[in-house]
């Protein structure tokens, strides 16, 4: 089923929608267009941007310039290509609107800002950021493009809210390739880590007053001292995964690897807890925590090591470095750790339903514009999903 060119048959819990509800969804999509409208100087790109979002949401088999143009009722892809490459509009402003939209629709007291990266396999060498590098999509080194994303995850839903393109050393230090791809001068000749890109996005989320208290991420972000320091300085907590060789201190000067520190946890301290729903239902593991040196923490703040043990394999552990307010319980930290998986679902939805990875662009600005519009389309779907479970007929746009 398609509503205002929007595929809705994937919405969980949807059985039969009446004309009034379908009209409200169409009105919400138009309201989203009004939300970002001020970011465009001229009416043509403003209208085409909303048409682009609607086309991304349509039930086309693949999303490229031709299919998106056809879904929008255009005879050639030139208009869509112009929107991404040459039209004058403020993509950073639309990104701000995306954050605000997600905060309004999915914001909750248990919200967590989660960082993760994803890769898109590419051919050739001309696409911006492409190079031989590791991607978690295949678990090996590929010729690919890697982008770091921030996802907002709460009990109301999850959606991607920000992104930065990672430039591998081979690309970042090649001035000719950067110029050809339109890379901004401040990124040319500089290797910026994924953790530092996450720090930039964290600062933007803080400036936007997004409703979250914790930041989460895997080892890539857990080992970024710059990111951890920024989160602590701003007065937020974190639950960051770290590798088994990461060093922690229980007392000043008592630094050990986390896989050795876990041996100091008494057997009676392990608790079987769920960190949330997975593909096969609730995910249960054995959890324990260990207080760490907090001598240099601000008043009321503590550090600890959170350890997860696989209930089916006693030798399988995961380690999380935590920074939290005094009085937080083990269960609360486990739930924050569980929120991290929401970014994986966000990647899956934004790729399969709104074509995040189906772009055919080579230059920096076009990549950002497509990514932001794809995330905006996916955020619309997330907002619709958030409204359906409780009482879908009671929801109104606005």
Long-range contacts (C-beta under 8 A, 24 or more apart in sequence): 2-58, 2-59, 4-29, 4-30, 4-54, 5-54, 5-55, 5-57, 5-58, 5-71, 5-72, 6-54, 6-57, 6-58, 6-380, 7-57, 7-58, 7-59, 7-353, 8-384, 10-353, 10-381, 11-381, 11-384, 11-385, 11-388, 12-385, 12-388, 12-389, 13-388, 13-389, 13-392, 14-388, 14-392, 17-392, 18-393, 21-392, 21-393, 21-395, 24-395, 24-396, 24-397, 25-384, 25-397, 27-397, 28-380, 28-383, 28-384, 28-397, 28-398, 29-53, 29-54, 29-380, 31-397, 31-398, 32-101, 32-376, 32-380, 35-97, 35-100, 35-101, 36-93, 36-94, 36-97, 36-376, 38-93, 39-89, 39-90, 39-91, 39-93, 39-94, 39-97, 40-87, 40-88, 40-89, 40-90, 41-88, 41-89, 42-87, 42-88, 44-87, 45-82, 45-83, 45-87, 45-88, 45-89, 46-89, 48-72, 48-79, 48-80, 48-83, 48-87, 49-83, 49-89, 49-94, 49-373, 52-80, 52-83, 52-373, 53-373, 53-376, 53-377, 53-380, 55-80, 56-354, 56-355, 56-373, 56-374, 56-377, 57-353, 57-354, 57-377, 57-380, 57-381, 62-355, 62-358, 63-355, 63-358, 64-358, 64-360, 65-360, 83-369, 84-361, 84-365, 84-366, 84-369, 84-370, 85-361, 85-363, 85-365, 85-366, 89-369, 91-365, 91-368, 91-369, 91-372, 94-372, 94-373, 94-376, 95-162, 95-372, 96-208, 97-376, 98-161, 98-162, 98-372, 98-375, 98-376, 98-379, 99-152, 99-161, 99-162, 99-204, 99-205, 99-208, 99-210, 100-208, 101-376, 101-379, 101-383, 102-152, 102-159, 102-161, 102-210, 102-379, 102-382, 102-383, 103-152, 103-208, 103-209, 103-210, 103-211, 105-156, 105-157, 105-379, 105-382, 105-383, 105-386, 106-152, 106-154, 106-156, 106-157, 106-158, 106-159, 106-382, 106-383, 106-386, 107-152, 107-154, 107-156, 107-210, 107-211, 108-154, 108-155, 108-156, 108-211, 109-211, 109-213, 110-154, 110-155, 110-335, 110-339, 111-152, 111-153, 111-154, 111-210, 111-211, 111-212, 111-213, 112-152, 112-153, 112-154, 112-212, 112-213, 112-214, 112-215, 112-216, 112-336, 112-339, 112-340, 112-342, 113-150, 113-151, 113-152, 113-153, 113-202, 113-205, 113-210, 113-212, 113-214, 113-215, 113-216, 114-150, 114-151, 114-152, 114-153, 114-215, 114-216, 114-217, 114-339, 114-340, 114-342, 114-343, 115-148, 115-149, 115-150, 115-151, 115-198, 115-201, 115-202, 115-215, 115-216, 115-217, 115-221, 115-227, 115-343, 116-148, 116-149, 116-151, 116-217, 116-218, 116-221, 116-340, 116-343, 116-344, 116-347, 117-146, 117-147, 117-148, 117-149, 117-166, 117-194, 117-220, 118-146, 118-147, 118-149, 118-347, 118-351, 118-357, 119-144, 119-145, 119-146, 119-147, 120-144, 120-145, 120-146, 120-147, 120-357, 125-177, 126-177, 126-180, 126-181, 126-362, 127-181, 127-361, 127-362, 128-165, 128-171, 128-181, 128-182, 128-183, 128-362, 128-363, 128-364, 128-367, 129-165, 129-166, 129-167, 129-168, 129-171, 129-181, 129-367, 130-171, 131-168, 131-170, 131-171, 132-168, 132-170, 133-168, 146-194, 147-371, 148-194, 148-197, 148-198, 148-201, 149-343, 149-346, 149-347, 150-198, 150-201, 150-202, 150-205, 151-342, 151-343, 151-346, 152-205, 152-210, 152-212, 153-339, 153-340, 153-342, 153-343, 153-346, 154-211, 154-212, 154-339, 156-386, 157-382, 157-383, 157-385, 157-386, 158-342, 158-343, 158-345, 158-346, 158-382, 159-346, 159-375, 159-378, 159-379, 159-382, 159-383, 160-343, 160-346, 160-347, 160-350, 160-356, 160-375, 160-378, 160-379, 161-205, 161-210, 161-375, 161-379, 162-201, 162-204, 162-205, 163-201, 163-368, 163-371, 163-372, 163-375, 164-197, 164-198, 164-200, 164-201, 165-364, 165-367, 165-368, 166-192, 166-194, 166-197, 167-191, 167-192, 181-362, 181-363, 181-364, 182-363, 182-364, 182-365, 183-364, 184-364, 193-224, 193-226, 194-220, 194-221, 194-224, 195-220, 195-221, 195-223, 195-224, 195-226, 195-227, 196-224, 196-226, 196-227, 198-224, 198-227, 199-224, 199-226, 199-227, 199-230, 202-227, 202-230, 202-231, 202-234, 203-230, 203-234, 206-234, 206-236, 212-236, 213-237, 214-238, 214-239, 214-324, 214-336, 214-339, 215-239, 215-240, 216-240, 216-336, 216-337, 216-339, 216-340, 217-241, 217-340, 218-340, 219-243, 222-246, 222-320, 222-321, 228-321, 228-323, 231-323, 232-297, 232-301, 232-323, 237-301, 237-322, 237-323, 237-324, 237-325, 237-328, 237-336, 238-321, 238-322, 238-323, 239-306, 239-320, 239-321, 239-322, 239-324, 239-333, 239-336, 239-337, 239-340, 240-320, 240-321, 240-322, 241-318, 241-319, 241-320, 241-321, 241-337, 241-340, 242-319, 242-320, 242-321, 243-319, 244-317, 244-319, 246-319, 246-321, 248-292, 248-305, 248-321, 249-292, 249-293, 250-290, 250-291, 250-292, 250-293, 251-293, 252-293, 252-295, 254-293, 258-305, 258-307, 258-319, 258-321, 259-317, 259-319, 261-290, 261-305, 262-288, 262-290, 262-305, 262-307, 262-317, 262-319, 264-290, 265-289, 265-290, 265-307, 270-309, 271-330, 272-311, 273-330, 273-331, 273-334, 274-334, 274-338, 275-308, 275-334, 275-335, 275-337, 275-338, 276-335, 276-338, 276-339, 276-341, 278-341, 283-338, 284-311, 285-309, 285-310, 285-311, 286-310, 286-311, 287-330, 287-334, 288-330, 289-322, 289-330, 289-333, 297-323, 300-325, 300-326, 301-325, 301-326, 302-326, 302-328, 304-333, 306-330, 306-333, 306-334, 306-337, 308-337, 346-378, 346-382, 349-378, 349-381, 349-382, 350-374, 350-375, 350-378, 353-377, 353-378, 353-381, 354-378, 354-381
